[in-house]
Amino acid sequence: MKKIKLLTLLLVSLSLHAQNKLIVLPNIALLKDTSENRLLRTSLDNFLLLAQKPNEENSLVLESGKVETFILLDEINGIEKSARMKDDFFYKPYLTNVVPLENNQYLIQLSYIGVDNSIPYLRASFELVAHKAGATFQFASPLLRNTAGWKTAVVGNNTFHYRTTINQSTLKEFGKLTSFFDKKLQATGKRVDYYCCDDILELQKLVGVLYKSDYNGRSASVWSSSYRDQKLIVLGNKNETFNHFDPHDLFHDRLSLVVARNKINKPVDEGCAYLYGGSWGFSWKEIYIAFKDQVASNKNLNWKEVKDNPVYFKTGEYNNSADNIVNALLIQEIEKKKGFAGVWKLLNVGPVEKGHAQYYQTLEQLTGIAKDNYNEKVWALVNSMP
């Protein structure tokens, strides 16, 4: 029985490896040293196979470039799958270029292409740097190489990387708000690097995504990754000189330095971000006025039901969840009575997917607001606000 299981696992492993096998076309200029060429191809093949697993499990990522490369790995993960074709391995990796660099390094370019009825479909093209490491190659995003000549500005534990100029006034404002958030969250010993780009095209090129069909037509985005006490954020949202930042998103970013976002209660996280940072360029006061006018004007609303059946309201052109605003009110109440330590307990009751039992239990311990009296008590909070 053990032999059968081992044989089955081996066959599955070989099947997966065959599905992910790197394809090298005859017209590609490869390395002159055949043994070095073989080693590079084998290492790259294994790297792409490991790229379909959690980032931390990829042993062929260059140790000194993990946080940068994790952004690239997020884009490679699941890249072979085609929902349209109902095929998990429709897109195959093709090696398209190998360029020798300095110090036993090579620039690698590859594309994921699927063919259906003789029509090729390009899913993505990537660029990465191969580093010789003993009897194998390790791989890294070209981000550091692409920004080697950039300038830097340091604000607390944050380093901003930019091409020519940066808005000192915005940096100062950013520094004050990060200090405020970090003090609340007790975020110490963390390091964040920001790369300031004009648009998503520049962002993608810097990190090594030459093209990805997912982003067709998009002009702006922000990408990030984390590794241990490091976080990296690439701003591709008209922010080449850091003229703006969103206090709402900044709270999320600082919280993620302390605890993974998939472990916290998202509505409570959102409530904090609304209360401390507003949203979409609107202040907390402006958002609350819109909430009262558009949602809380309905006196028949049951706030407990709103948790499972979302109700939205608008600020400008943007939708906001009413439950997030209710959580902001609860957070305000908890912080008055228990300080942020109480808010921290509610933040960590676990994700919404696990249900609301722990949420209500913790809320009752902190405020006396229980599941049974939730609707009544929330209405009291809503009505007490001017």
Order of alpha helices (4+ residues) and beta strands (2+ residues): alpha-beta-alpha-alpha-beta-beta-beta-beta-alpha-beta-beta-alpha-beta-alpha-beta-beta-beta-alpha-alpha-alpha-alpha-beta-beta-alpha-alpha-alpha-alpha
